């Protein structure tokens, strides 16, 4: 039956297949290239144009204006613009007003550092041509360089409806400034290894996801993020960051977040010293899901995560990952465990541990984390890199442990033992933090 259906679909004319692709989510549409050579040919069909670097903005704008979302068979979703002999820009239009702009990477031995200034203000359209009709809601910029940064800045002046912006793999990008007073809601910046400074002015922003070396952040408006990812396991972009004591604006932006990712070194070096100087108590009252990234289970500093947990009275899901490649903070600075009032977590449903080397360490860490927990959450340990092979922590009486030969960690009261067993039923809990799949 499945073979018959596959043959039937493949026998359809190109126009109908293109229509099917147009109805798929962008990520799924790309996967159609693996179905057959014919599907690959349909997706890879591109409009190609050659010209000068100065013509890129106009050429891409014209391509977008001419694109017919309602009848994609009359055009292609891909546009290649070739300039300077071996360089090109690839524009891909996805469903639901998505645009991917991929630039050829720099081939110079010493790429030129550059900054990127992006503005999406409506008033900037006054002196622009008819490109104001561009209706792009989601944009993904890949591999912008010094050569194309100004072109991108000019092109994006026309995207007054932009709600989601993702910037990835921009080598040599050192400063990033983003201004959107109207529409921008979601911002992601991933894997820009030379980034040192980010300035954001966007009062509507609800999601900010960052992965890479930690730059200096300047959030000009105190926007209230619901989703904040600060995956800075690569360490600071500049060692002077470790001496920056005032990151109050950043703390204010994440204060009401429901979803958060944080590295231990960031908390110890920057957040904890700042919180300790607050005249009023600092709490993350709305935080429901936390992903805590640590550098080693052997050097697991339980005071740091326990201190942070005391700031999260509403926490429901806690994910702890050990990544040996995470930046290790060599510091003798003492920080107080009393960064917030002593809070017992009463809503915690799940603790999931990943990357710990042995069972005994799993049990020890789980026990330490549970010291600030009022209830008994489900505690899971993952022994596989993809997080699928799960074991559940069981609490058993000492006499039963003796009978079954369990050699697990005993509590101080010598009445209970803990052991990990295969997890068969985890209920309907979400076992992955939202940021883990990015």
N, C-alpha and C positions, 0 to 999 in steps of 0.2 A: 504493500500500500504506500509506504514512504517513498520507495523507488519510483512508483507510478506518479506520485505527486511531484517529485523532484523533476522527472522528465517532462511533465506537463508544464511546470513553471518555466523550465529552460527553453521550452518550445515557443514561448510567447515572443512577440515582436519586441525590438529594442525599446520602442516608445513606452510599452507597458512595463517593461522591466525598470526603466528609468523612473517611471511613476511609482513603482513599488519602493525603490531606493529612496525616493523623495519623502515617503511617508514614515521611514524608519528614523529613530533617534540617530544622531550623527555617529556616535560610537558604534552602534549596530550596523549602520550603513557601510562603514569602513570594512567591517568583517566580511561583507559579501564578496570581497576580492578573493577569498579563499574557497569559494564554492566551485568555481570553474574558470577556465581561461576566458570564457565569454563574459562572465560577471566582472573579471579583472579589467577586461577591455572597456566595459561600460563605465566603470568607476574612474579609470585612468585617462579617459578621454578629456583632453584639455584644450582650452583656447590659448594659443601661443602668440605673443607679440614681442617685438624687439624695439628698443629705443634707448634714450638717454636716461640717466639717473633722475634728472629733473622732471621726467614725464611719468614717473611711477605713480604719484598721487592721483593725477588726472586719469591715467589708464585704469587704475583699480576702481576709482569712483565711477567711471563710465561702465565698467564691467558689472558693478553692483547695481547701478541704475537700470541697466538693460536686462538683468536677470529676472526671469519670470517664475516666481515661486509656484504659481498656480498651474503652470504648464512647463515643467522642467525638461520635457522632451525637445523643446524648441531651443534649448541652450545647454551649456555644460556648467557643472558646479565648480570646475577647476579653471584657474587662469594663471598662466605662467608669463611673467614679464622678464625678459632677458636684457641685461645691460652690462656694460664694461666687460665684454667678451665672455667671461666665465661665471658671472654673477647672475642670480635670478631671485625673483620674489614669487612665492607660490601662494595664491589666494584660493581658499576652499570655502564655499558657502554651504553651511549645514542647515538642517531644518530649524524652524522656529527662530529665524533671524540670527543665526550664529555665523561667525566669520573666523576662520583661522588664517593668520598671516605668518608665513614661514619664510625667513630670509636665509640666504646662503651664509654659511659661517665664514668668519675671517680666516684667511690663510697666511697672514703675515706672522713672522716669527715673534714680533713684539707688537701685539694689537694695541691700538690707541685707546686709552681710557676715555670714557664719555659719560655725560649725564643725560637723563631723559625727562622732559617736562611734558606732561599730558594734561590737557584741559578739555572739559566737556561742557563748558558754559554756553547757554543758549545765545547770549549776546555776541559771542564770537562769530556767529554765522552771518552777521550783517554784511560783511565784505566778501563773503564767499559766493561762488557761482551756484548753479542749480543743484549742486551736490547735497543741498539741504534736505533733499528727498530721501537720503540714505536712512534706512530704518534697521540699524544693527543693534540688537539688544545684548548680545554676548560676543566678546572678542577674545581670542587667544593669540598673543604675540610670542613668536619663537625666534630666538637668535638675532635680535636687533643688535646692530653694531654702530660704531662711530660713523660709518659711512651712510647708514640709513636712519639714524635717530631723528634728524631734523625732518625727514620725509614723513616718518611716522607721526611726529608731533603735528605737522600740518594736516595730514590726512584725518587724524582723529578729532580735529576741530569740528568736523561735520557730523560726528556721532553723538548727537544730542540726546538720543534715546538709550544710550548704553547703560545697562544695569549690572552686567557681570564682566569683569576684566581679569584675565589671567596672563601673567608674564613669566616665561620660563627660558632657561638656558641662554641668558644674555651675558656672555663673557665680556669682561672689561667694563661692564656697567658699574659705575661707582656711586652715582647719586640718582635718586628717583623722586620726582615730585608729581603728585597727582591731585588735581583739583576738580571736583564735581559737586556743585551745590544743589543739583536737581535730582539726578536719577541713580547714580552709582550705589549699588547695594552690596555687591560681592566683589572682593578683591583678593587675588591669590598671587604670590610672588614665590617662585620655586627655582632653586638651583642657579643662582646668579653669584658665582664664587667671589667676585671682587666688589660686591655691593657694600658700601660703608655708611650710607645715609638714606633714610626714607622720610619724605615729608608727605603727609596726607591731610587734605582738607576736604572732607565729605561728611556732612552732618547726617546723611541718610544711611551711611555704611552700617551694615549689620553683621557681615561676615568678613573676617580678615584671616587669611591662612598664609603662613610664611614658613619656608623651609630653606635652610642654608646657614652660612655664617651670620652671626648676629650683628646687624648694623646699629647705628644710632637711630632711634625712632623719634620723629616729631609729629605727633597727632595734633594738628592745629586746633581742631574742634574736638570737644570731649564727647564724641559719638559713643553711644552705648552698644557695644558689640554683643550679639547673642551667641556667636560662634567665633572663637579665637584660637588659632594654631600658632604656637611659637616653638617650632621644632628647630632649635638652634644647637643641635648636638655637635655641630662642627666647631663650635666655640665662637669667641668674639672675633669680629673682623679686625679689631685693633685692641691690643692689650690695655689701652687707656680706658676701655669700656669697663674694666673691672674696678676702676676707681670712680666711676660715675655713680654718685649716691642718690641722685634725685631722678627717679623715673616715674614720678607721681602722675604725669599725664598718661603714661602707658597703663598704669594701674587703674586709673579712672575709666579708661576705655574698656578694660576687661572686667570691671567690678560687677557687672550684671550679666556676664556671659553664662549660658547654660551648658556649653560645650567648650572644653579647654584642653590644650596640649602644652606641656611645660617640661623643661629639662631641669634636673636637680641643680646643676651649676648656676643656671640663671636665677633660680630662687635664692641660693646661698649668696651669690656675689652681688646681686642687684636688688631683688625684691625684698628680701628679709631685712637688710639694713635700712631700706626706705620705710618699710612698715613699722620698724622698731622706733622710728622718730615721730610717727603720727601722734597727734594730740588726741585724736578720737580713734575708736576701734575700727579696724578694717576687716570686713567680712565679705566673702563671696556668697551672698545669700541665695542666688539663683543657680549656682553651679550644680548640674545633675550628672555630667559625665566628665571624668578626668583621665587623661593619659599622661602618666608620669614616666619620663625617660631617664634612666640612671646609667652610670658608666661601668659598674662592676658589682656582682653579687658578693664577692669576697670583701670588698670595701664598702658594702652597702651601708650608708649612713642613715640609720633609721630615724634619727632625730629630725632630719630634713623633711622627709615625707610626712611624718607624724605632726610636725609643726605646721605644715601646709594643710593637712587634713583638718586641723583645728580651726581653719578659716572657712571651712566648707560645710556648714551645718545641714544643707539640703542634699548632699551628695548621694547618688543612687548607684552609680556604676564606676568602679575604680579599676583602671588598667595600668599595670606596672611592667615596663619593658626594660630588660638589661641589654644594653648594646655596648660591647667593649670598645667600639670605635668612638663612642661619645667623649667629648672633651672632658678631661678630668681637671678639676680645680685644685691646684696646689695652694692652699691657703690655711693660715693658722688663725684666721679671724674667728672669734667665738660669736655665735649668734644664739639668741635666747630662744628656747622652746616656747616661751610665752609671747609669741608675736601676736596672738589673739587670745581671747578668753578661752578657757578650757571647755571645749565643745565635744559632746558625745554624739557621734553620728547615729541617728535613729532611723534613717531612711535607706541606708546602704543595703543593696540587694545582691551585689556581686563584687568580688575581688578576683581579677584574673592576672596571673603571673606568667610572664614570658621571658625566656632567655636565661633562667637560673640554671646553674650547672648540675646541681644534685638535689635529691629529694629532701635531705635533711635541711639544706639551706632554704628550700621552698617553705618547709614547715616553720622554720625559725622566723623568716621574714613575714609570713602570713600571721604568725602569732604576735609579732611586734606591731604590725599594722593594726591588728584587731584590738590593741590596747585602748584605742580611743573610740571603739564602736560599741554601741549599746545593745544591738541585736546580734543575731548570728547569720551573716550573709553567706551565700554560696561562694566557696573559695575554690577556684579552678587553677590548674597549672598546665601550661602547654609545653609539650616536649618536642614539637616540630616547628620548623621555620615558618610554615604557613598558619600556625595556630590552630590546627584542626585536631591533633591528637591530644585529647584532654583527660586530665585526672582530677578527681574531686577530693578535697580534704575532708576526712572523717574524724570525728571526735569519739573515742571509745574509752570505756572504763578500764582501769589498770588490770583488773583480774581477767577481763576478756582478752586484753592484749597479751597477757602472759600465756593464756590458753592457746591463742592463735599464733604465737611466736612472733608478734609484731615488734620490730626494733625501731621505734619511732620516737620523736621528741616528747618528753614528759613535761607536764606543767610543773610550776613551783609547788603546787599543792600535792603532787605525787598521786593524784587521783585519776587523772585523765592522760591519755596518750592521743597523738594525732598520727594519722597515716593517709597517704594518697592512694585512692582506688580509681579504677576506670570509671569515667563519667558516662552514664547511660542516659540520664534524663536531666536536662538543664532547663526544662520549662520553656517559656517563650521569651527569655531574656536575650537581648542583643549581645552577642559575644564578641563583637568587634567595635572598637571605638570608630566613629565616623571618619576620623583623619587617617586611620591605618590603611585605607585602601587608596589613598591619593598618590 
